């Protein structure tokens, strides 16, 4: 490797910052492995902050090139509501990307 080992901690700091902030949709990333296999330094212009920035930006590019996918949580929700409020509740759930599997009316539900 053409890079001094003293620049590896700033590179790691930049990558960790990108992991915490998130690259895709602003969510943090975890369970990621990064390998630095090469780099260049210049006797005058090489500063730790430059390598921190380079590590962060290279990581962002690598993540986007990998084609990340955002998984949304899926859950089952059971709601009991009077018929008069059914439309409002369904509208609120639809706004949050809710999907309905079944709508049933309970016996004894007042009109």
C-alpha positions in Angstrom: 0.0 0.0 0.0 1.3 3.5 -0.9 -0.3 5.1 2.1 1.2 5.8 5.5 -0.6 3.9 8.3 -1.0 7.1 10.2 -3.8 8.1 7.8 -5.9 5.0 8.5 -7.5 6.3 11.7 -8.8 9.5 9.9 -10.1 7.4 7.1 -11.9 5.2 9.6 -13.3 8.2 11.3 -14.8 9.5 8.0 -16.3 6.1 7.3 -17.8 5.8 10.8 -19.3 9.3 10.4 -21.0 8.2 7.1 -22.2 5.0 8.8 -23.8 6.9 11.6 -25.4 9.6 9.5 -26.4 7.2 6.8 -25.8 7.3 3.1 -29.1 6.1 1.8 -32.3 7.9 3.1 -30.4 9.1 6.2 -30.6 5.8 8.1 -27.5 4.5 9.9 -25.8 1.5 8.4 -24.4 -1.5 10.4 -22.7 -4.8 9.7 -20.4 -3.3 7.1 -16.9 -4.3 6.3 -14.4 -1.8 4.7 -11.0 -2.6 3.4 -8.6 0.2 2.4 -6.3 -1.3 -0.2 -4.5 1.8 -1.6 -4.2 5.5 -1.5 -1.9 8.4 -2.3 -0.4 11.0 -0.2 1.4 14.3 -1.0 4.2 15.6 1.2 2.7 19.1 1.3 -1.1 18.7 0.9 -1.7 15.5 2.9 -3.6 16.3 6.1 -5.6 14.0 8.4 -8.8 15.9 7.6 -8.3 15.4 3.9 -8.2 11.6 4.5 -11.2 11.7 6.8 -13.2 13.5 4.0 -11.8 11.1 1.4 -12.8 8.0 3.5 -16.3 9.4 4.0 -16.9 10.3 0.4 -15.4 7.1 -1.0 -17.7 5.1 1.4 -20.8 7.0 0.2 -19.9 6.3 -3.4 -19.3 2.6 -2.7 -22.7 2.3 -0.9 -24.5 3.9 -3.8 -22.7 1.8 -6.3 -23.8 -1.3 -4.4 -27.5 -0.5 -4.9 -28.8 -0.3 -1.4 -32.4 -1.3 -0.6 -34.5 0.2 2.2 -36.5 -2.4 4.0 -39.6 -1.0 5.6 -41.1 -2.6 8.7 -44.2 -4.7 8.3 -46.6 -5.3 11.1 -50.1 -6.4 11.8 -52.5 -4.0 13.4 -56.0 -4.6 14.6 -58.1 -1.5 15.0 -61.6 -1.5 16.5 -63.5 1.7 15.6 -67.1 2.8 15.3 -68.5 2.8 11.8 -68.9 6.6 11.9 -65.1 7.0 12.3 -64.1 4.2 9.8 -63.3 6.6 6.9 -61.1 8.9 9.1 -59.1 6.0 10.5 -58.6 4.3 7.1 -57.5 7.6 5.7 -54.9 8.1 8.4 -53.6 4.5 8.0 -53.4 5.0 4.2 -51.3 8.2 4.7 -48.7 6.0 6.5 -48.6 3.5 3.7 -51.0 1.1 5.4 -52.5 -1.8 3.5 -55.7 -3.5 4.5 -56.1 -7.2 4.4 -59.6 -7.5 5.8 -62.4 -5.2 7.1 -64.9 -6.9 9.3 -67.9 -5.6 11.2 -68.3 -7.0 14.7 -71.7 -8.2 15.9 -73.4 -5.7 18.1 -71.6 -2.7 16.6 -74.0 0.2 16.8 -74.8 1.9 13.5 
